[in-house]
């Protein structure tokens, strides 16, 4: 038995693929030693590195295990910091060192909610020509992005950052005429921090001919502010738009207006997603949708997740007096608990009364567990699927959600 255990231990130690995620909390005793062990045993595989540190002082030599050869193997780097010193220390091994494998950089400020100024990340010191995914929370990158990174960066997420109000910065990153434009960017997620005043000059900030996926976190914005933000985007190639944490009144205002959708002629996938739940977003006045999606001639997928007054929105969009959206193929609905029965009634009428009016068939219905459990769907030939988890809609880059049949 001891011989078997010895051989098994030897096999595990020498299996480099089992040691490819090296994590270290630089403010905890013993964490760095374990980190070094993972670095050593993972060679020669590419690795993911996760570094974190609290506000206490940390020493730069703690990361001496990340030599040049190790940096070249890092494919993903996750940093959680609570002070500027900690951030500089954790980025130090990567300064002006070739990191040809680095494809994901995720930097998050754990003190973002305390009102301090956003630290500026100078990406020009990172030699990461293959970087395609960048996540910044409570911090922001300087506009001096290396040419190699501008041509490789595909996904950008900016969360809880006051820098979203810096229109000069965003204009330099998105205007096609700018030498600093992110020309390869196709996916953008913005979490707006604080209310946007209507006088804010957003009209020239977001102009892109390459962006195809856009997610906007707009919690706390007024209806007028939401419209102000949406009209700032002129993106003719955009195919997927996800708007997070707005309520029914916002949706009505967006659908009834001309400008947002007229600027997005290629839009195929539209989602309104409330991840905060019933207790935080609920309004008591439904504004009828009078011009339901007429501007979206190419729309194939519509998603309503945890929205107040989902039943009334669906009735406005697909009721007896509405015109069906000609290319709509998927309608995904996850209503709030208090709205399930009414939503079920509306969808049932859509199936019963509107079938002959749709150019092709009634769209495939993606339903929450409470809706999916109703017996009506088994008695009719409409195709339905079970939505497994609201979380699968949160990241728009994984938009090809699946139904459990």
C-alpha positions in Angstrom: 0.0 0.0 0.0 2.8 2.4 0.8 4.4 1.7 -2.5 1.2 2.4 -4.3 0.7 5.7 -2.4 4.4 6.7 -3.2 3.9 6.1 -6.9 0.6 8.0 -6.9 2.2 10.9 -5.1 5.0 10.9 -7.6 2.6 10.9 -10.5 0.6 13.8 -9.1 3.7 15.9 -8.4 5.0 15.4 -11.9 1.7 15.9 -13.7 2.2 19.6 -14.6 -1.4 20.0 -15.9 -2.7 19.6 -12.3 -0.7 22.7 -11.1 -1.7 25.2 -13.7 -3.6 27.7 -11.4 -1.2 29.4 -9.0 -2.9 31.6 -6.4 -1.3 33.8 -3.7 -2.7 36.2 -1.1 0.4 38.3 -0.4 -0.9 39.4 2.9 -1.1 35.9 4.3 1.8 34.0 5.8 2.6 30.8 3.8 0.6 31.7 0.8 3.7 32.7 -1.3 5.5 29.5 -0.6 2.5 27.5 -1.8 2.4 29.8 -4.9 6.0 29.0 -5.7 5.3 25.3 -5.5 2.6 25.6 -8.1 4.9 27.7 -10.3 7.6 25.1 -10.1 5.4 22.0 -10.6 3.3 23.5 -13.5 6.3 23.9 -15.8 6.4 23.8 -18.8 2.6 24.3 -19.1 0.8 27.7 -19.5 -0.6 28.8 -16.2 -3.3 31.1 -14.7 -2.0 33.3 -11.9 -4.3 34.9 -9.2 -2.7 37.5 -6.9 -4.4 39.4 -4.1 -3.4 41.6 -1.3 -5.1 43.7 1.4 -4.2 47.2 2.4 -1.3 46.1 4.6 2.3 46.5 3.3 3.7 43.7 1.1 7.2 43.2 -0.2 8.0 43.2 -3.9 10.5 40.3 -3.4 7.5 38.1 -2.4 7.0 37.6 -6.2 10.6 36.7 -7.1 9.2 33.2 -8.1 7.8 35.0 -11.2 11.0 35.1 -13.2 11.1 35.9 -16.9 10.5 32.3 -18.0 7.5 32.0 -15.7 6.0 35.3 -17.0 6.2 33.9 -20.5 4.0 31.0 -19.4 1.2 33.1 -17.8 -2.0 32.9 -20.0 -4.3 34.7 -17.5 -3.6 37.1 -14.7 -6.1 38.0 -12.0 -5.2 40.8 -9.6 -7.2 41.9 -6.5 -5.7 44.9 -4.7 -6.6 47.3 -1.9 -3.8 49.9 -2.3 -1.8 51.4 -5.1 1.4 49.9 -3.6 -0.1 46.4 -3.7 -1.1 46.9 -7.3 2.3 48.1 -8.4 3.9 45.2 -6.5 1.8 42.6 -8.2 2.3 44.1 -11.7 6.0 44.6 -11.1 7.1 41.1 -12.5 5.3 41.9 -15.8 6.8 45.4 -16.4 8.6 45.5 -19.7 8.9 41.7 -19.8 7.7 39.7 -22.7 4.4 37.9 -21.9 3.5 36.3 -25.2 1.0 33.9 -23.7 -1.0 36.5 -21.7 -4.5 36.6 -23.1 -6.7 37.6 -20.1 -5.9 40.4 -17.7 -8.4 41.0 -14.9 -7.6 43.8 -12.4 -10.1 44.6 -9.6 -9.9 47.3 -6.8 -11.4 45.8 -3.7 -11.7 49.4 -2.3 -13.7 50.8 -5.2 -16.8 51.6 -3.1 -14.9 53.9 -0.6 -14.9 56.9 -2.9 -11.2 57.1 -3.6 -9.9 58.1 -7.1 -9.7 55.3 -9.6 -6.0 54.1 -10.0 -4.8 54.4 -13.6 -3.3 51.3 -15.1 -0.5 52.0 -17.5 -0.8 49.2 -20.0 2.1 50.5 -22.1 4.6 48.8 -19.7 3.0 45.4 -20.4 4.5 43.5 -23.4 1.4 41.4 -24.0 0.8 41.3 -27.8 -1.8 38.5 -27.5 -4.0 40.1 -24.9 -7.7 39.7 -26.0 -9.6 40.1 -22.8 -9.3 43.0 -20.3 -11.4 43.5 -17.1 -11.0 46.6 -15.0 -13.1 47.2 -11.8 -12.6 50.4 -9.8 -9.7 51.4 -12.0 -9.1 52.5 -15.5 -6.5 52.2 -18.2 -4.5 55.1 -19.6 -5.2 56.0 -23.2 -1.6 55.1 -24.0 -2.3 51.5 -25.1 0.5 49.8 -27.1 -0.2 49.2 -30.8 0.1 45.4 -30.4 -2.5 45.4 -27.7 -4.9 47.7 -29.6 -4.8 45.2 -32.5 -5.4 42.2 -30.3 -7.9 43.3 -27.7 -11.4 41.8 -28.4 -13.2 41.9 -25.0 -13.3 44.9 -22.6 -15.2 45.1 -19.3 -15.1 48.3 -17.2 -17.0 48.1 -13.9 -17.7 50.6 -11.1 -15.4 53.2 -12.6 -15.8 57.0 -12.5 -13.6 57.1 -15.6 -16.7 56.2 -17.6 -17.5 59.9 -17.2 -14.2 60.8 -19.0 -15.6 61.4 -22.5 -12.2 62.4 -23.9 -10.7 59.1 -22.9 -13.6 57.1 -24.4 -13.6 59.1 -27.6 -9.9 58.4 -28.1 -10.6 54.6 -27.6 -13.6 54.3 -29.9 -13.6 57.0 -32.6 -12.3 55.4 -35.7 -10.4 58.6 -36.6 -8.3 58.3 -33.4 -4.9 56.7 -33.6 -5.6 55.1 -30.2 -8.9 53.5 -31.3 -9.5 49.9 -30.3 -10.1 48.7 -33.8 -10.4 44.9 -33.0 -12.8 45.3 -30.1 -16.0 43.3 -30.6 -17.3 43.0 -27.0 -17.8 45.8 -24.5 -19.4 45.7 -21.0 -19.8 49.0 -19.2 -21.1 49.3 -15.6 -22.0 53.0 -15.2 -21.0 54.3 -11.8 -23.3 57.1 -10.6 -26.0 58.9 -12.5 -25.2 60.5 -15.8 -26.3 64.2 -16.0 -28.2 64.9 -19.2 -25.8 67.7 -20.0 -22.9 65.2 -20.1 -21.4 65.2 -23.7 -21.9 61.6 -24.6 -22.8 62.2 -28.2 -19.3 61.7 -29.6 -17.9 59.1 -27.2 -18.9 55.8 -28.6 -18.5 55.5 -32.3 -17.4 52.1 -33.5 -17.7 50.1 -36.7 -16.3 46.8 -35.3 -18.2 46.3 -32.0 -20.8 43.5 -32.2 -21.5 42.8 -28.5 -22.5 45.5 -26.0 -23.7 45.1 -22.3 -24.7 48.2 -20.3 -25.3 48.1 -16.5 -27.6 51.1 -15.9 -28.9 50.6 -12.4 -30.1 53.9 -10.8 -30.3 55.9 -14.0 -33.5 57.8 -14.8 -35.5 57.1 -18.0 -34.1 60.2 -19.6 -30.5 59.3 -18.6 -30.9 55.8 -20.1 -32.1 57.3 -23.4 -29.2 59.8 -23.2 -26.7 57.0 -22.8 -28.2 54.8 -25.6 -28.3 57.5 -28.1 -24.6 58.0 -27.6 -23.9 54.6 -29.3 -23.5 54.6 -33.1 -22.5 51.1 -33.9 -23.7 49.8 -37.2 -22.2 46.3 -36.7 -23.7 45.7 -33.3 -25.7 42.4 -33.2 -26.0 41.8 -29.5 -27.3 44.3 -26.9 -27.8 43.5 -23.2 -29.2 46.1 -20.9 -29.0 45.3 -17.2 -31.0 46.4 -14.2 -33.6 48.7 -15.8 -37.3 48.4 -15.1 -40.4 48.3 -17.2 -40.7 52.1 -17.7 -37.2 52.1 -19.1 -38.1 49.4 -21.6 -41.2 51.2 -22.7 -39.3 54.4 -23.2 -36.6 52.6 -25.2 -39.0 50.7 -27.4 -41.2 53.8 -28.1 -38.2 56.0 -29.2 -36.7 56.2 -32.6 -33.1 57.0 -32.1 -31.6 54.1 -30.1 -32.5 51.3 -32.5 -32.1 53.4 -35.6 -28.4 53.6 -34.7 -28.2 49.9 -34.5 -29.4 48.5 -37.8 -27.8 45.1 -37.5 -29.2 44.2 -34.0 -30.3 40.6 -33.8 -30.2 39.8 -30.0 -31.8 42.1 -27.4 -31.9 41.4 -23.7 -33.3 43.3 -20.7 -31.9 41.6 -17.6 -32.5 42.4 -14.0 -30.0 40.7 -11.8 -30.9 42.6 -8.6 -34.2 40.9 -8.0 -37.8 42.0 -7.2 -36.9 43.9 -4.1 -34.7 46.5 -5.7 -36.2 47.2 -9.1 -39.9 47.5 -9.3 -42.0 50.4 -10.5 -45.8 50.8 -10.3 -46.7 52.6 -13.5 -46.5 50.8 -16.8 -46.2 52.9 -19.9 -47.7 51.2 -22.9 -45.4 50.2 -25.7 -46.9 51.8 -28.8 -44.1 51.1 -31.4 -43.0 47.6 -30.5 -39.6 46.8 -32.1 -40.6 48.0 -35.6 -37.2 49.5 -36.1 -35.5 46.1 -35.5 -36.1 44.4 -38.8 -33.3 41.8 -38.1 -34.2 40.9 -34.5 -34.1 37.1 -33.9 -33.9 36.8 -30.1 -35.7 38.8 -27.4 -34.9 38.1 -23.7 -36.8 39.4 -20.6 -35.3 38.3 -17.3 -36.8 39.3 -13.9 -38.5 42.4 -15.3 -41.5 44.0 -13.6 -44.7 44.1 -15.7 -43.3 41.4 -18.1 -46.9 40.4 -18.9 -47.9 43.9 -20.0 -44.7 44.2 -22.0 -45.4 40.9 -23.8 -49.0 41.9 -24.4 -47.9 45.2 -25.9 -45.3 43.5 -28.1 -47.3 40.4 -29.2 -51.0 41.1 -28.3 -53.9 40.9 -30.7 -53.4 44.4 -32.1 -49.6 44.2 -32.6 -47.6 43.2 -35.6 -45.3 40.2 -35.2 -41.5 40.8 -35.5 -40.8 39.0 -38.8 -37.5 37.3 -37.9 -38.0 36.6 -34.2 -37.0 33.0 -33.6 -36.5 32.9 -29.8 -38.4 34.5 -27.0 -36.9 33.9 -23.6 -38.9 34.9 -20.5 -38.1 34.6 -16.8 -40.8 36.6 -14.9 -40.8 37.7 -11.3 -42.7 35.4 -9.0 -45.7 37.7 -8.7 -46.0 38.0 -12.5 -45.9 34.3 -13.4 -49.6 33.6 -13.8 -50.3 36.7 -15.9 -47.2 36.0 -18.1 -48.4 32.5 -18.6 -51.8 33.8 -19.7 -50.3 36.2 -22.3 -48.0 33.5 -23.7 -50.8 31.0 -23.9 -52.9 33.5 -26.0 -49.9 34.2 -28.2 -49.7 30.5 -29.0 -53.4 30.0 -29.4 -54.4 33.1 -31.4 -51.3 34.4 -33.2 -50.0 31.3 -34.7 -51.5 31.9 -38.2 -50.3 35.6 -38.1 -46.6 34.8 -37.7 -44.7 34.7 -41.0 -43.1 31.3 -40.1 -43.9 29.8 -36.7 -44.4 31.0 -33.2 -40.9 31.7 -31.8 -39.2 29.1 -29.7 -40.1 29.9 -26.1 -37.4 29.7 -23.5 -39.2 29.6 -20.1 -38.4 29.8 -16.5 -39.0 26.7 -14.4 -42.3 28.0 -13.1 -43.6 28.6 -16.7 -42.1 25.5 -18.2 -43.9 23.3 -15.6 -47.4 24.3 -17.0 -49.2 21.5 -18.8 -50.3 23.7 -21.7 -47.1 23.4 -23.6 -47.3 19.6 -23.8 -50.8 19.9 -25.3 -49.6 22.1 -28.2 -46.9 21.8 -30.8 -45.1 25.0 -30.0 -41.4 24.4 -29.2 -40.4 25.3 -25.6 -37.3 24.9 -23.6 -36.3 25.3 -20.0 -34.1 28.1 -19.0 -31.7 26.6 -16.5 -30.2 29.6 -14.8 -30.5 33.4 -15.0 -26.7 33.6 -14.6 -26.2 32.3 -18.1 -27.5 35.6 -19.5 -25.3 37.9 -17.4 -22.2 37.6 -19.6 -23.1 38.6 -23.2 -20.0 37.0 -24.6 -21.6 33.6 -23.8 -24.8 34.4 -25.5 -25.4 31.0 -27.1 -27.4 29.8 -24.2 -28.9 26.3 -24.3 -32.4 25.0 -23.5 -33.0 21.8 -21.4 -35.6 20.0 -23.4 
